[in-house]
Amino acid sequence: MNGSVVQNTLATEFSLWSSAGATERRQLEENFMPKRRKRTGRIASALTIVRQARAAAKSALESLRDEIRNTTTKLANLVAEEKSFRLDLFGTPTRRGSRGPGRPRKALGKRPTAPRRARRKGAPRAEKFFRRLGNTFTLEDVRKIAGRKAGISLAQWSRAKRIRKAGKGYQKIPA
């Protein structure tokens, strides 16, 4: 009986549709034809994926924080063990101002003195160069004897009024 009712209903709808005009067909389609679903499936599935990703990221961050917390406590325990180990081995706790292994200790109660310059033995070098030169000489002669210190030597001698410029070179002034 149900099959015949469905056939009768379909037959009447088809006969109405075939005999109706274009506008009437549109109205019949709106009344009897199923409407097309909206395209919310893609958007809804994308949002679910984003929600799942956020939840996964949240749980991963929480597990990383737990891992960091555990590692920090382990590190604190190791540092405490190291301090007790040093105390057992060396007896006194390490000082912050220690100079490190291989460095001499500061003498207690003594003031630090300024480092002294090493005293050069013998006559000043510019004097040795001056004795080797003749009464008249050029810059090249001084360079042969003094090397790169030739300019310094010439400046010292001219300040002390021991030489003067003469032509293309220099001349010693008698003392």
Backbone torsions as a table, in degrees:
resi	resn	phi	psi	omega
1	MET	NA	-38.0	-179.8
2	ASN	-66.2	-38.2	179.9
3	GLY	-64.0	-37.6	-179.5
4	SER	-72.0	-31.6	179.1
5	VAL	-67.9	-41.9	-179.8
6	VAL	-64.4	-41.6	179.3
7	GLN	-63.8	-41.3	179.5
8	ASN	-63.6	-42.2	-178.8
9	THR	-64.6	-43.7	179.3
10	LEU	-65.6	-37.6	-179.9
11	ALA	-66.2	-41.4	179.4
12	THR	-68.1	-39.8	179.1
13	GLU	-63.8	-41.8	-179.1
14	PHE	-66.5	-40.5	-179.6
15	SER	-66.8	-37.6	176.8
16	LEU	-65.4	-41.2	-177.0
17	TRP	-68.6	-42.0	-177.7
18	SER	-72.0	-31.4	-178.4
19	SER	-86.8	-14.2	-176.0
20	ALA	-84.4	161.2	176.7
21	GLY	-82.1	-173.3	-175.1
22	ALA	-65.9	-45.6	-179.0
23	THR	-67.7	-38.4	179.1
24	GLU	-67.7	-34.6	178.2
25	ARG	-62.6	-41.6	179.7
26	ARG	-61.2	-42.3	179.3
27	GLN	-66.3	-39.4	177.8
28	LEU	-64.6	-39.6	178.8
29	GLU	-63.1	-41.6	179.3
30	GLU	-63.4	-36.2	-177.5
31	ASN	-78.1	-42.2	-170.9
32	PHE	-104.0	-28.7	-175.6
33	MET	-82.1	143.2	178.3
34	PRO	-68.9	141.3	-179.1
35	LYS	-79.6	151.7	179.4
36	ARG	-74.3	138.5	-179.4
37	ARG	-74.1	152.3	177.1
38	LYS	-74.9	154.0	-178.5
39	ARG	-86.5	69.3	177.2
40	THR	-101.2	-6.0	-176.3
41	GLY	-64.2	-44.0	-178.1
42	ARG	-68.0	-45.2	-178.9
43	ILE	-65.8	-44.4	-179.2
44	ALA	-63.2	-40.0	179.9
45	SER	-69.0	-35.3	177.7
46	ALA	-65.3	-41.3	178.6
47	LEU	-65.0	-38.4	178.4
48	THR	-65.6	-38.8	179.1
49	ILE	-63.6	-42.5	179.7
50	VAL	-63.8	-42.8	178.9
51	ARG	-61.0	-43.3	179.6
52	GLN	-64.2	-40.4	179.6
53	ALA	-64.6	-41.4	178.2
54	ARG	-62.9	-42.4	179.8
55	ALA	-64.0	-40.7	178.6
56	ALA	-65.3	-41.1	179.5
57	ALA	-65.9	-38.7	179.5
58	LYS	-62.8	-44.7	179.8
59	SER	-67.9	-35.5	178.5
60	ALA	-66.6	-41.7	177.6
61	LEU	-63.5	-40.5	179.4
62	GLU	-63.6	-41.7	178.9
63	SER	-67.0	-35.6	176.4
64	LEU	-65.3	-40.8	177.9
65	ARG	-62.1	-41.7	177.3
66	ASP	-61.4	-42.7	-180.0
67	GLU	-62.2	-43.2	179.4
68	ILE	-64.4	-41.7	179.4
69	ARG	-61.4	-45.0	179.7
70	ASN	-64.2	-42.7	-179.7
71	THR	-64.9	-37.7	179.1
72	THR	-64.2	-41.6	178.9
73	THR	-67.1	-39.1	177.0
74	LYS	-61.9	-41.6	179.8
75	LEU	-64.3	-41.7	178.0
76	ALA	-61.6	-40.3	177.5
77	ASN	-64.0	-41.6	179.6
78	LEU	-65.8	-39.2	178.4
79	VAL	-64.5	-40.9	177.8
80	ALA	-63.8	-40.1	177.4
81	GLU	-63.6	-40.8	-179.7
82	GLU	-63.0	-43.0	179.1
83	LYS	-63.1	-43.4	179.3
84	SER	-67.1	-35.4	177.5
85	PHE	-63.2	-45.6	178.3
86	ARG	-63.7	-39.6	179.5
87	LEU	-63.4	-41.0	178.9
88	ASP	-67.5	-38.3	-177.7
89	LEU	-75.8	-50.4	-170.0
90	PHE	-102.6	-11.3	173.9
91	GLY	90.9	-46.7	-177.9
92	THR	-110.2	150.4	177.3
93	PRO	-68.1	153.0	-177.7
94	THR	-69.1	140.5	178.2
95	ARG	-90.4	150.0	179.0
96	ARG	-73.1	-30.3	-176.5
97	GLY	-90.1	14.7	-178.2
98	SER	-66.9	148.4	-173.6
99	ARG	-87.8	-10.8	179.5
100	GLY	102.4	165.2	-178.0
101	PRO	-68.7	139.9	177.5
102	GLY	86.9	-4.1	179.7
103	ARG	-100.4	140.3	-179.7
104	PRO	-68.8	150.1	179.7
105	ARG	-79.9	153.2	175.4
106	LYS	-76.7	139.8	176.6
107	ALA	-77.4	127.8	-177.9
108	LEU	-74.2	138.4	176.6
109	GLY	87.2	-9.8	179.5
110	LYS	-99.5	141.7	176.4
111	ARG	-83.3	143.5	176.7
112	PRO	-72.5	132.6	-179.7
113	THR	-98.9	156.7	178.3
114	ALA	-69.9	139.7	180.0
115	PRO	-65.4	135.9	-179.0
116	ARG	-88.0	145.0	175.0
117	ARG	-79.3	141.4	179.6
118	ALA	-68.2	132.9	-177.8
119	ARG	-81.4	129.2	179.2
120	ARG	-79.9	135.0	-178.6
121	LYS	-93.8	144.8	176.7
122	GLY	96.6	-179.1	-177.8
123	ALA	-72.4	155.6	176.1
124	PRO	-59.5	144.2	-174.5
125	ARG	-64.0	-37.9	-179.9
126	ALA	-59.9	-32.7	178.2
127	GLU	-67.4	-39.9	178.3
128	LYS	-63.1	-42.3	-179.8
129	PHE	-64.6	-40.0	-176.1
130	PHE	-64.7	-39.0	-179.7
131	ARG	-65.5	-32.5	-177.3
132	ARG	-75.2	-22.1	-176.4
133	LEU	-79.2	153.7	175.8
134	GLY	-80.9	-171.8	-179.1
135	ASN	-68.5	-36.9	174.1
136	THR	-120.1	140.0	-177.1
137	PHE	-154.4	163.8	178.0
138	THR	-112.8	174.6	177.9
139	LEU	-63.4	-34.1	179.2
140	GLU	-64.8	-38.0	177.8
141	ASP	-62.5	-42.6	-179.7
142	VAL	-66.9	-38.4	179.6
143	ARG	-64.5	-35.4	178.5
144	LYS	-63.5	-35.9	-177.3
145	ILE	-87.3	-49.7	-171.1
146	ALA	-92.1	-17.4	-179.5
147	GLY	71.2	-131.3	-176.6
148	ARG	-75.5	-9.6	178.9
149	LYS	-89.8	12.2	-176.4
150	ALA	-64.0	-42.8	-179.0
151	GLY	-64.6	-39.6	179.2
152	ILE	-64.9	-43.9	-179.1
153	SER	-62.9	-44.8	178.9
154	LEU	-60.9	-41.0	179.9
155	ALA	-64.5	-40.2	179.2
156	GLN	-64.3	-44.4	-176.7
157	TRP	-67.4	-39.0	-179.5
158	SER	-71.0	-35.4	176.4
159	ARG	-64.8	-36.7	-179.5
160	ALA	-83.4	3.3	179.3
161	LYS	58.7	41.2	178.3
162	ARG	-99.5	-18.1	178.1
163	ILE	-134.4	159.9	172.5
164	ARG	-141.7	159.2	-178.5
165	LYS	-75.8	133.3	-179.7
166	ALA	-142.5	106.1	179.1
167	GLY	64.8	-122.0	-179.5
168	LYS	-90.8	-3.8	-176.3
169	GLY	-136.4	-145.1	-177.0
170	TYR	-130.4	159.8	-179.5
171	GLN	-135.5	138.7	179.1
172	LYS	-74.9	141.2	175.8
173	ILE	-96.8	126.7	-180.0
174	PRO	-67.5	140.5	-176.0
175	ALA	-80.8	NA	NA
